[in-house]
Amino acid sequence: MGREYEGKIIRPPMEAVAYGKVFRPSTALRNKYWFIAIITLLIIYAITAGTFFGLFYLIYMFTSELWQFSAWIDAMWTPVNFWFWTLGLVILVPVLILIPIYLNRFEYSVRGESGESLPEIYVKKGLVDVTEKHVPLRTITNIASKTGPFDRLFGIGNVEIHTAGYSGGPYEGGKPEEKIEGIVFYQELRDFILSEMRNLKGTYTTATEVLAEQDSTIRVGSVEEATLATLQDLRHVLRRIEDKLDRSGV
């Protein structure tokens, strides 16, 4: 199923994803970072101008000489304004150039070229220090989709992958093991990863699902489950001790 964005039906390329094709963030992620960079510079400019004119207004309140106040503004604001935009553009232009180069190095993959499910998610990021991470599906405890205000503005979202090795889940503010960001079809991708996890051989449960029980035993899939299993074994041991004490008449 496709979803509608700005009157157009966007059909996620799930067929390509399902066969292990490498996919990258949407160009909307580049536009989002461009927008944030420009807005940040404008906010800094507004703060600078407000601070400058505020200080000179206080000076005017004490001097009460309007002609002298105007002369100070003309003499000092012009160079401040010039150097602000000179330094700002020197920083902003390289940032705007590097953003698409950096994002173009992002690579994501979920399944293998053969079409058979791989037990991992592949994420590649980095410009100078390139990181390639393989997250096994069996270590995943939570999958969460997340969209911030700027993400919603540009019609994209993120898929956060939480594992037992990282503390907390998406609702407890825990840090994700990895994040697939800037994807238009983030909801479909989240559901696809969940379906692949459930299709793995054997019983598999995530932290958001009810524990599966078989033969009155708990299958260990996370740290919490391991703790429950240990407590259950301890309870059985205590019951055996109580039975022996009862037989001996103690």
Secondary structure, DSSP 8 states (H G I E B T S, - for coil): --EEETTEEE---HHHHHTT--B---HHHHHHHHHHHHHHHHHHHHHHHHHHHHHHHHHHHHH--HHHHHHHHHHHHHHHHHHHHHHHHHHHHHHHHHHHHHHTT-EEE-S-TTSS--SEEEEEE-SSS-EEEEEEGGGEEEEEEE--HHHHHHT-EEEEEEETTSSS-TTTT---SEEEEEETTHHHHHHHHHHHHHTSSS----TTS---EETTEE---SHHHHHHHHHHHHHHHHHHHHHHHHHHT-
